[in-house]
Amino acid sequence: MDLQKRPQQSAPAAEPTDLRASDADRDRIADILREALAEGRLDAEEHAERIDGVYRAKTVGELEPLVRDLPGAQEPRPTAAAGFTPHQPAPGTVPPVPSENLVAVFSSTTRRGRWRVGRRTHAYAVFGNVEIDLSEAIFEHAQVYIRAVSVFGNVEIRVPENISLRGSGGGVLGNFEVDTLDAADPGAPVVHVDGVAVLGNIEAKPRRGKIIQDLHKYVGRYVDKRLRKHLD
C-alpha cells in the first residue's frame, strides 16, 4: 500500500499580459494617449483609432501595444491600494474664499448636472434645503472643499462612487453624516465636507451607480497642460 502522496501541481500563473484589463488599466492608457495628442505626438485620427482600441481591448497585453511608442508607457501601473487620505485638505490647496455660495433661506437651492466644481464651495440652509450633486460634475481640482451650515434646514451632497470622500463636522441637536469613501485610483479627486448642523441635517454620500468615466480627463495635469498650450 503506497501511503506517499504526490504533491499537487499548481496551475501555472498567468502572464501579466494575459490578465484581463481593468477600468483603471484602460484609463491609464487613455491618459497616455491624451497626453500624446496634446503634445502633438499623435494627430486626431491616430488618437481616435487608438482610443477605439483601448475600449475594445480585453487583456493588458492588448493595451500595451497602443502606447509602446509613447512616453509614459513604461511607468508602473498604479496599485489599487489606497493611501491615507486626511479629513482636511492639505494647507494651501484650497483658497479661503469660496468660488460659489449656495444659500437657501425658507427656500431650496440645487446644483446638479454637468458643472465645474470649484476648489471651495459654501452651502447655507436656514429653514431651507440645499442639494449639491457632484455625480456628473467636472472635477478640475484634486482637492475640493465644501463647507456646509444647516440651521433647521437640510444640506444633501452626492458624489460619484470612484472618488474619495471625507467629512469633519458635527451636529447640535442635529445630524452630520458623511460616508467615508476611498477611491481605488490614487489620482482621483478628494471631496472634503466640513460643517455644523443646528437642529438640521447635513448628509454626504455616494450616488450608487454613478462614476466619473474618465478621472484624468479633468483632474489637474491634463486641463492645466491644455491651458498652458493655448496661452503660449
C-alpha positions in Angstrom: 0.0 0.0 0.0 1.5 3.3 -1.1 0.9 5.9 1.5 3.1 8.5 -0.2 1.1 11.3 -1.7 2.2 13.0 -4.8 2.5 16.8 -4.4 -0.3 18.6 -6.2 0.9 20.7 -9.1 -0.5 24.2 -9.0 -1.7 25.7 -12.2 0.8 28.0 -13.9 0.4 31.6 -13.1 -1.0 33.8 -15.8 1.5 36.1 -17.6 0.9 39.8 -16.7 0.0 40.5 -20.3 -2.7 37.7 -20.2 -4.6 39.4 -17.3 -8.0 40.8 -18.0 -7.8 44.6 -18.4 -9.5 46.6 -15.7 -11.1 50.0 -16.0 -8.1 51.5 -14.2 -5.8 49.9 -16.9 -7.9 51.4 -19.7 -7.9 54.8 -18.0 -4.1 54.8 -17.7 -3.7 54.0 -21.4 -6.3 56.6 -22.4 -4.5 59.2 -20.3 -1.1 58.5 -22.1 -2.9 58.8 -25.4 -4.4 62.2 -24.5 -1.0 63.5 -23.3 0.4 62.4 -26.7 -2.4 64.2 -28.5 -1.8 67.4 -26.5 1.9 67.3 -27.2 1.5 66.7 -30.9 2.9 63.2 -30.9 -0.4 61.8 -32.3 -2.7 63.5 -34.7 -6.5 63.4 -34.2 -7.1 60.5 -36.4 -4.3 58.4 -34.8 -5.7 59.3 -31.4 -9.2 58.3 -32.3 -8.1 55.0 -33.7 -6.1 54.1 -30.6 -8.8 55.2 -28.2 -11.1 52.8 -30.0 -8.6 50.1 -29.5 -8.5 50.9 -25.7 -12.1 50.2 -25.2 -12.1 47.1 -27.4 -9.1 45.5 -25.6 -9.9 42.6 -23.3 -6.4 42.0 -21.8 -3.4 44.1 -20.6 -1.4 42.6 -23.5 -3.8 44.1 -26.0 -3.5 47.5 -24.3 0.3 47.8 -24.2 1.0 48.0 -28.0 -1.3 51.1 -28.2 1.3 53.2 -26.2 4.5 51.3 -26.8 6.0 54.1 -28.8 4.9 56.9 -26.4 6.4 58.4 -23.3 4.9 57.1 -20.1 4.2 53.6 -21.4 6.9 52.1 -19.1 5.7 53.8 -15.9 4.4 51.3 -13.3 0.6 50.8 -13.2 -0.9 52.3 -10.1 -2.0 49.8 -7.5 -5.5 49.6 -6.1 -4.3 50.1 -2.6 -5.4 53.5 -1.4 -3.1 55.6 0.6 -4.0 57.6 3.7 -6.4 60.5 2.9 -6.7 63.2 5.6 -10.0 64.5 6.7 -8.9 68.1 5.8 -7.3 69.4 2.6 -3.5 70.0 2.7 -2.6 73.6 3.6 -2.5 75.9 0.6 -4.6 73.6 -1.7 -7.9 75.3 -1.0 -8.4 79.1 -1.1 -10.0 80.8 2.0 -12.7 82.5 -0.2 -15.4 80.2 -1.8 -15.8 80.2 -5.6 -19.5 79.6 -5.1 -22.1 80.3 -2.3 -25.3 78.2 -2.2 -27.9 79.8 0.1 -31.4 78.6 0.9 -33.5 80.6 3.4 -37.1 79.3 3.6 -36.4 78.0 0.1 -34.4 75.4 -1.8 -31.2 75.6 -3.9 -29.9 72.9 -6.2 -26.6 72.4 -8.0 -26.6 69.4 -10.3 -25.8 68.2 -13.8 -22.6 69.0 -15.9 -21.0 71.8 -13.9 -17.4 72.6 -13.0 -16.6 72.2 -9.3 -14.6 74.9 -7.7 -11.9 74.3 -5.1 -14.2 75.7 -2.3 -18.0 75.8 -2.1 -20.1 77.1 0.8 -23.7 75.9 1.4 -26.1 77.5 3.9 -29.6 76.1 4.6 -31.7 78.1 7.1 -35.2 76.6 7.2 -34.4 75.5 3.7 -32.8 72.8 1.5 -29.6 72.8 -0.4 -28.8 69.9 -2.8 -25.3 69.5 -4.2 -25.0 66.7 -6.8 -21.4 66.0 -8.0 -22.2 62.7 -9.7 -22.0 64.3 -13.2 -19.8 67.3 -12.3 -16.4 68.1 -13.9 -13.5 67.9 -11.4 -10.7 70.3 -12.4 -9.0 70.1 -8.9 -7.7 67.2 -6.9 -8.9 68.7 -3.6 -12.5 70.0 -3.3 -13.7 71.5 0.0 -17.4 72.0 0.9 -18.4 74.0 4.0 -22.0 73.3 5.0 -24.1 75.1 7.6 -27.6 73.9 8.4 -30.0 75.7 10.8 -33.4 74.0 10.9 -32.5 73.0 7.3 -31.0 70.3 5.1 -27.8 70.1 3.1 -27.6 67.0 0.9 -24.4 66.2 -1.0 -24.0 63.3 -3.5 -20.7 62.3 -5.1 -19.7 59.7 -7.7 -18.6 56.3 -6.4 -15.0 56.4 -7.7 -13.7 59.4 -5.8 -12.6 59.8 -2.1 -15.0 61.4 0.4 -14.0 62.7 3.8 -16.0 64.5 6.5 -15.2 66.6 9.6 -18.1 68.3 11.5 -20.9 67.7 13.9 -24.4 68.5 14.9 -26.1 70.4 17.7 -29.4 68.6 18.2 -28.9 67.8 14.5 -27.4 65.3 12.2 -24.0 65.4 10.5 -23.4 62.3 8.4 -20.6 61.7 5.8 -19.9 58.3 4.4 -16.1 57.8 4.2 -15.2 56.7 0.6 -11.8 55.6 -0.6 -11.1 55.7 -4.4 -9.1 52.8 -5.9 -7.3 55.3 -8.2 -4.7 57.3 -6.2 -5.2 60.2 -8.7 -8.9 60.5 -8.0 -10.2 63.8 -6.6 -11.0 64.1 -2.8 -14.1 65.8 -1.6 -13.8 67.2 1.9 -17.1 68.1 3.7 -17.0 70.2 6.8 -19.7 71.9 8.7 -22.3 72.0 11.5 -26.0 71.1 11.7 -28.0 73.0 14.3 -31.4 71.3 14.6 -30.9 70.4 11.0 -29.3 67.8 8.7 -26.0 67.5 6.7 -25.5 64.4 4.7 -22.9 63.4 2.1 -23.0 60.0 0.4 -22.0 58.4 -2.9 -24.7 58.1 -5.6 -24.9 54.5 -6.4 -24.1 53.6 -10.0 -22.6 57.0 -10.8 -18.9 57.2 -11.6 -16.6 59.6 -13.4 -16.0 57.8 -16.7 -12.6 59.4 -17.1 -11.0 60.8 -14.0 -7.8 62.1 -15.6 -9.5 63.9 -18.4 -10.4 66.7 -16.0 -8.3 66.5 -12.8 -5.3 68.7 -12.7 -2.5 67.9 -15.0 -4.4 67.4 -18.3 -6.5 70.6 -18.0 -3.6 72.7 -16.9 -1.4 71.4 -19.8 -4.0 72.2 -22.4 -4.5 75.7 -20.9 -0.7 76.4 -21.0 -0.6 75.2 -24.6 -3.3 77.7 -25.6 -1.6 80.6 -23.7 1.8 80.0 -25.2 
